[in-house]
Amino acid sequence: MSPVDADNHPGQLLAHALATRLERWSLQSGAKTQHAQAAAQWAKRLSLASSEGHVCVVVEEPEHRAALMASGIVNGHTEPLRLPLVLDGDGRLYFHRSFDDERHVARRLIQALQHAHMPPVTEATVALLRERFEPSAAPLGAAPTVDRQMLAVATALSQPVVVLSGGPGTGKTTTLAAMLACMKVQDPSLRAGLAATTGKAAARMTAALAGQDGLQARTVHAWLGINHQTGQARFNAKNPLALDVLVIDEASMLDLALMRQLMDALPLHARLVLLGDKDQLAAVQAGAVFAELAATATMDGPTIARLSKLCNVPAPQLQSAFQGTDAAPQPPPTPLANGVIWLMHSHRFDAQSGIGQLAAQVRDGQADAALAYAKKFPDIK
């Protein structure tokens, strides 16, 4: 049972109070009692889901959708947002603010894809890329000659938005160091910013990247200049950050509202690199932005061809590496999919070791199997 399920949990109390208020609002708008009660019940479910990090709940039954739309407190997704709840065309129910935040972030990410300044990839940049990786390229995945760290760097040289996901020990920091070095050769005047979601992570990032032109990582809140009393950011769409690329570590902890502020402060010409683990460190507030962005790691033909040329790897091998990157079915590709890379090889432990098996079971939520593995393997203490 989730802690939120307890009757005296603050999330339960808030959800109950919200449902009562919205039911009263619905009745005052002239809705029928059954429609007002239905809206209140769904609002409570949504509030409880928000307490657990979700921004929406799915309303599958057509009669429930109809009741919500008849309640007088639910907007359709194509209507002006003037009511507290929004029901989109796929039956997802949002709070007004979350729906607006999600739509705004999506719009700004697409603008970044369209407007970011991407300097040409010079011969010197390609030479550094291959120097960094080819001598120590390790077998990864189904295609032994495909180095996903190299692919990530090559992707950052040609894609405005990069989402790099990997678990502990998969080489995210090593990849980032090479990425920044190649970007600097690609654009010697590059203004890069390093950010992290916590002060501790920012300190680790600075230490790990010592020697990168004196770059100092700061928290996302510090970069934005957020006033802790008002929540307002000093840097925003009218006063953007003076950067050409922003790198954010532990981006899996970014919630939807903070991501909106971040995208507003990022200049239209700037590139964005998000590093994190799609399977861990969820945001404290609602909205698992990184997990959603990293959910699909499939690339189209032109992108595969471009990476093949940069990395000097045959295109068919790259194509096979991106087919079946996960045993689970892939969601439909998104406009950002060409910039998503999963680092899947741990340099700290073998996937078939006890700790590797245990990590996989914990990640997949298989508690019984995890306990069994913990007793089975001698390298787990």
C-alpha positions as CSV (number, residue, x, y, z in Angstrom):
1,M,0.0,0.0,0.0
2,S,1.3,3.5,-0.9
3,P,1.8,5.9,2.1
4,V,-0.7,8.2,0.3
5,D,-3.4,5.6,0.8
6,A,-3.5,6.2,4.5
7,D,-6.6,8.2,5.6
8,N,-4.5,10.7,7.6
9,H,-1.9,11.3,5.0
10,P,-1.7,15.0,3.9
11,G,-2.2,13.9,0.3
12,Q,-5.5,12.3,1.2
13,L,-6.7,15.3,3.2
14,L,-5.8,17.6,0.4
15,A,-7.5,15.4,-2.2
16,H,-10.7,15.2,-0.1
17,A,-10.8,19.0,0.4
18,L,-10.2,19.6,-3.3
19,A,-12.9,17.2,-4.3
20,T,-15.4,18.9,-1.9
21,R,-14.5,22.3,-3.3
22,L,-14.8,21.3,-6.9
23,E,-18.1,19.4,-6.3
24,R,-19.5,22.7,-4.9
25,W,-18.2,24.6,-7.8
26,S,-19.7,22.2,-10.3
27,L,-23.2,22.4,-8.6
28,Q,-23.0,26.2,-8.6
29,S,-22.3,26.1,-12.3
30,G,-25.7,24.3,-12.8
31,A,-24.4,20.8,-13.3
32,K,-26.5,17.8,-12.3
33,T,-25.6,16.1,-9.0
34,Q,-24.3,12.9,-10.5
35,H,-22.1,14.9,-12.9
36,A,-20.7,17.0,-10.0
37,Q,-20.1,13.9,-7.9
38,A,-18.3,12.2,-10.8
39,A,-16.1,15.2,-11.3
40,A,-15.3,15.3,-7.6
41,Q,-14.3,11.6,-7.6
42,W,-12.0,12.0,-10.6
43,A,-10.5,15.2,-9.1
44,K,-9.7,13.3,-6.0
45,R,-8.0,10.5,-8.0
46,L,-6.0,13.1,-9.9
47,S,-4.9,14.8,-6.7
48,L,-3.7,11.5,-5.2
49,A,-1.9,10.7,-8.5
50,S,-0.2,14.1,-8.3
51,S,1.0,13.3,-4.8
52,E,2.8,10.3,-6.3
53,G,4.4,12.3,-9.1
54,H,1.9,11.9,-12.0
55,V,0.4,14.8,-13.9
56,C,-2.7,13.0,-15.3
57,V,-5.0,10.1,-14.9
58,V,-6.6,8.1,-17.7
59,V,-10.4,8.1,-17.9
60,E,-11.2,5.1,-20.1
61,E,-15.0,4.8,-19.8
62,P,-16.9,7.0,-22.3
63,E,-19.7,7.5,-19.8
64,H,-17.2,8.9,-17.3
65,R,-15.7,11.2,-19.9
66,A,-19.2,12.5,-20.8
67,A,-20.0,13.1,-17.1
68,L,-16.8,15.1,-16.7
69,M,-17.6,17.2,-19.7
70,A,-21.1,17.9,-18.3
71,S,-19.8,18.9,-14.9
72,G,-19.1,22.5,-15.8
73,I,-15.6,22.4,-14.4
74,V,-13.7,20.5,-17.1
75,N,-12.3,22.0,-20.3
76,G,-11.7,20.1,-23.5
77,H,-8.1,20.3,-24.7
78,T,-8.9,22.5,-27.7
79,E,-10.9,25.0,-25.7
80,P,-9.5,28.1,-23.9
81,L,-8.2,27.1,-20.5
82,R,-10.6,28.7,-18.0
83,L,-11.7,25.8,-15.8
84,P,-9.7,23.8,-13.2
85,L,-9.6,20.5,-15.0
86,V,-8.7,19.5,-18.6
87,L,-9.7,16.3,-20.5
88,D,-7.7,15.7,-23.6
89,G,-8.7,13.7,-26.7
90,D,-7.1,10.5,-25.4
91,G,-9.1,10.6,-22.1
92,R,-6.2,12.0,-19.9
93,L,-7.5,14.2,-17.1
94,Y,-5.2,17.0,-15.9
95,F,-5.2,19.9,-13.6
96,H,-5.3,23.1,-15.7
97,R,-1.8,24.2,-14.7
98,S,-0.2,20.8,-15.4
99,F,-1.8,20.6,-18.8
100,D,-0.6,24.1,-19.6
101,D,2.9,23.3,-18.4
102,E,3.1,20.0,-20.3
103,R,1.9,21.6,-23.5
104,H,4.3,24.6,-23.1
105,V,7.3,22.4,-22.5
106,A,6.5,20.3,-25.6
107,R,6.2,23.4,-27.7
108,R,9.5,24.9,-26.4
109,L,11.3,21.6,-27.1
110,I,10.0,21.5,-30.6
111,Q,11.2,25.1,-31.0
112,A,14.6,24.1,-29.8
113,L,14.7,21.4,-32.5
114,Q,13.8,23.9,-35.1
115,H,15.8,27.0,-34.1
116,A,18.9,25.9,-32.3
117,H,22.2,27.0,-33.9
118,M,24.2,23.9,-35.0
119,P,27.7,24.7,-36.3
120,P,29.0,22.4,-39.0
121,V,30.9,19.3,-37.9
122,T,34.5,20.0,-39.0
123,E,37.2,17.5,-39.8
124,A,39.0,18.4,-36.6
125,T,35.9,17.6,-34.6
126,V,35.5,14.2,-36.2
127,A,39.2,13.5,-35.7
128,L,38.9,14.3,-31.9
129,L,35.7,12.2,-31.7
130,R,37.4,9.1,-33.1
131,E,40.6,9.7,-31.1
132,R,38.5,9.8,-27.9
133,F,36.7,6.5,-28.5
134,E,38.1,4.2,-31.3
135,P,41.2,3.0,-29.4
136,S,39.1,1.8,-26.4
137,A,35.8,1.0,-28.1
138,A,34.2,-1.7,-26.0
139,P,31.6,-4.3,-27.2
140,L,28.1,-3.1,-26.3
141,G,24.8,-4.6,-26.9
142,A,24.0,-6.7,-30.0
143,A,26.5,-4.9,-32.2
144,P,30.0,-5.4,-30.8
145,T,31.5,-2.5,-32.7
146,V,29.0,0.1,-31.6
147,D,30.2,2.3,-28.8
148,R,27.1,4.0,-27.4
149,Q,29.3,6.6,-25.6
150,M,30.7,7.6,-29.0
151,L,27.2,7.7,-30.5
152,A,26.1,10.0,-27.7
153,V,28.9,12.5,-28.5
154,A,28.2,12.3,-32.2
155,T,24.6,12.8,-31.6
156,A,25.3,16.0,-29.6
157,L,27.3,17.4,-32.5
158,S,24.3,17.1,-34.8
159,Q,21.2,17.2,-32.6
160,P,20.0,20.3,-30.7
161,V,18.4,18.3,-27.9
162,V,20.1,15.3,-26.5
163,V,18.7,13.0,-23.8
164,L,21.4,10.6,-22.4
165,S,20.1,7.9,-20.1
166,G,22.2,5.4,-18.2
167,G,22.5,3.7,-14.9
168,P,25.3,3.9,-12.4
169,G,28.7,3.1,-14.0
170,T,27.6,3.3,-17.6
171,G,29.9,6.2,-18.4
172,K,27.7,9.3,-18.5
173,T,30.4,11.6,-17.0
174,T,33.1,10.2,-19.4
175,T,30.8,10.7,-22.3
176,L,30.0,14.3,-21.2
177,A,33.7,15.2,-20.9
178,A,34.2,14.0,-24.5
179,M,31.0,15.7,-25.6
180,L,32.1,19.1,-24.2
181,A,35.6,18.8,-25.7
182,C,34.2,18.0,-29.2
183,M,31.6,20.7,-29.0
184,K,34.4,23.2,-28.2
185,V,36.3,22.2,-31.3
186,Q,33.1,22.4,-33.3
187,D,32.4,25.9,-32.0
188,P,35.5,27.6,-30.3
189,S,33.3,30.4,-29.0
190,L,30.8,28.1,-27.4
191,R,29.3,29.3,-24.1
192,A,28.5,26.2,-22.1
193,G,26.7,26.0,-18.8
194,L,26.7,23.0,-16.4
195,A,23.7,22.5,-14.1
196,A,22.5,19.8,-11.7
197,T,19.3,19.3,-9.8
198,T,21.0,19.3,-6.4
199,G,24.0,21.1,-4.9
200,K,25.8,17.8,-4.2
201,A,25.4,16.7,-7.8
202,A,26.7,20.0,-9.0
203,A,29.8,19.7,-6.8
204,R,30.4,16.1,-8.2
205,M,29.9,17.4,-11.7
206,T,32.5,20.2,-11.3
207,A,35.0,17.8,-9.7
208,A,34.5,15.1,-12.4
209,L,35.0,17.7,-15.2
210,A,38.0,19.4,-13.8
211,G,40.0,20.8,-16.7
212,Q,37.1,21.7,-18.9
213,D,37.9,25.4,-19.3
214,G,37.2,26.0,-15.7
215,L,33.5,25.2,-16.0
216,Q,31.7,25.3,-12.7
217,A,28.4,23.5,-12.3
218,R,25.5,25.2,-10.4
219,T,22.1,24.1,-9.4
220,V,19.2,24.6,-11.8
221,H,17.6,27.0,-9.3
222,A,20.9,29.0,-9.2
223,W,21.1,29.2,-13.0
224,L,17.5,30.4,-13.2
225,G,17.9,32.8,-10.3
226,I,14.7,31.6,-8.6
227,N,13.4,33.7,-5.7
228,H,12.7,31.2,-3.0
229,Q,9.9,33.3,-1.5
230,T,8.0,34.0,-4.8
231,G,9.1,31.1,-6.9
232,Q,9.7,33.6,-9.8
233,A,12.8,33.2,-11.9
234,R,15.2,36.0,-12.8
235,F,16.0,34.4,-16.1
236,N,13.0,33.7,-18.4
237,A,11.8,34.1,-21.9
238,K,12.2,37.9,-21.7
239,N,15.6,37.6,-20.0
240,P,17.2,34.4,-21.3
241,L,20.5,32.9,-20.2
242,A,23.6,33.9,-22.1
243,L,24.5,30.3,-23.1
244,D,24.9,28.3,-26.3
245,V,24.5,24.9,-24.6
246,L,23.1,23.9,-21.2
247,V,24.0,20.5,-19.7
248,I,21.8,19.3,-16.9
249,D,22.9,16.3,-14.8
250,E,20.5,14.1,-12.8
251,A,17.8,15.5,-15.0
252,S,15.5,12.7,-14.0
253,M,14.8,14.8,-10.9
254,L,13.4,17.7,-12.9
255,D,9.6,18.2,-12.4
256,L,7.3,19.6,-15.0
257,A,7.0,23.1,-13.5
258,L,10.7,23.5,-13.2
259,M,11.3,22.2,-16.7
260,R,8.9,24.9,-18.0
261,Q,10.9,27.6,-16.2
262,L,14.1,26.1,-17.6
263,M,12.9,25.9,-21.2
264,D,11.7,29.5,-21.0
265,A,15.1,30.7,-19.8
266,L,17.0,28.8,-22.6
267,P,17.6,31.0,-25.7
268,L,16.0,29.7,-28.9
269,H,19.5,29.2,-30.5
270,A,20.9,27.2,-27.6
271,R,21.3,23.4,-27.4
272,L,20.2,21.3,-24.5
273,V,21.8,18.1,-23.1
274,L,19.9,16.2,-20.4
275,L,21.7,13.4,-18.4
276,G,20.1,11.0,-16.1
277,D,18.7,7.6,-15.5
278,K,15.1,7.0,-16.8
279,D,14.7,4.2,-14.3
280,Q,15.7,6.0,-11.1
281,L,15.6,9.3,-9.2
282,A,12.1,10.5,-10.0
283,A,11.2,14.1,-9.6
284,V,9.9,15.1,-6.1
285,Q,7.0,17.2,-7.6
286,A,4.6,16.0,-10.3
287,G,5.9,15.2,-13.8
288,A,8.6,12.6,-14.7
289,V,9.9,14.7,-17.6
290,F,13.2,12.9,-18.2
291,A,11.6,9.4,-18.1
292,E,9.0,10.5,-20.7
293,L,11.7,12.1,-23.0
294,A,14.0,9.1,-22.7
295,A,11.3,6.5,-23.2
296,T,11.9,6.1,-26.9
297,A,15.5,5.4,-28.3
298,T,14.9,4.8,-32.0
299,M,16.5,6.8,-34.8
300,D,15.3,7.4,-38.3
301,G,17.3,6.6,-41.5
302,P,18.9,10.0,-42.1
303,T,20.1,10.2,-38.5
304,I,21.6,6.6,-38.7
305,A,23.4,7.6,-41.9
306,R,24.8,10.7,-40.3
307,L,26.0,8.9,-37.2
308,S,27.5,6.1,-39.4
309,K,29.7,8.7,-41.2
310,L,30.8,10.4,-38.0
311,C,31.6,7.3,-36.1
312,N,32.9,5.2,-39.0
313,V,30.5,2.4,-38.2
314,P,28.4,0.7,-40.9
315,A,24.8,1.9,-40.9
316,P,23.3,-1.7,-40.7
317,Q,25.2,-2.2,-37.4
318,L,23.9,1.1,-36.0
319,Q,20.4,0.2,-37.1
320,S,20.5,-3.2,-35.4
321,A,21.9,-1.5,-32.2
322,F,18.8,0.7,-32.1
323,Q,16.4,-2.2,-32.7
324,G,15.5,-3.9,-29.5
325,T,17.4,-1.6,-27.2
326,D,14.9,-2.8,-24.5
327,A,12.9,-6.0,-24.3
328,A,9.8,-4.0,-23.6
329,P,7.8,-2.7,-26.6
330,Q,8.8,0.8,-27.7
331,P,6.4,3.7,-27.6
332,P,5.7,5.5,-30.9
333,P,8.7,7.7,-31.9
334,T,8.6,11.4,-31.0
335,P,10.3,14.4,-32.6
336,L,13.0,14.1,-29.9
337,A,13.7,10.4,-30.5
338,N,16.7,11.1,-32.8
339,G,18.5,12.7,-29.8
340,V,17.9,9.9,-27.3
341,I,20.8,7.5,-26.3
342,W,20.7,4.8,-23.7
343,L,24.0,3.7,-22.2
344,M,23.4,0.1,-21.4
345,H,26.8,-1.3,-20.4
346,S,27.9,-1.0,-16.8
347,H,31.7,-0.6,-16.2
348,R,31.2,-1.3,-12.5
349,F,29.6,-4.7,-12.7
350,D,28.6,-7.4,-15.2
351,A,24.9,-7.6,-16.1
352,Q,25.0,-11.3,-15.3
353,S,26.7,-10.9,-11.9
354,G,24.7,-11.0,-8.7
355,I,24.6,-7.3,-8.3
356,G,23.7,-6.9,-12.0
357,Q,20.8,-9.3,-11.7
358,L,19.6,-7.6,-8.5
359,A,19.8,-4.2,-10.0
360,A,17.6,-5.3,-12.9
361,Q,15.0,-6.9,-10.6
362,V,14.8,-3.8,-8.4
363,R,14.5,-1.6,-11.5
364,D,11.7,-3.7,-12.8
365,G,9.9,-3.8,-9.4
366,Q,10.2,-7.5,-9.0
367,A,10.6,-7.7,-5.2
368,D,10.3,-11.4,-4.7
369,A,12.9,-12.1,-7.5
370,A,15.2,-9.5,-6.0
371,L,15.1,-11.2,-2.6
372,A,15.8,-14.5,-4.2
373,Y,18.8,-13.2,-6.1
374,A,20.2,-11.5,-3.0
375,K,20.4,-14.9,-1.3
376,K,21.6,-16.8,-4.4
377,F,24.8,-14.8,-5.4
378,P,27.9,-14.7,-3.2
379,D,28.9,-11.2,-4.4
380,I,25.9,-9.7,-2.7
381,K,26.3,-9.0,1.0
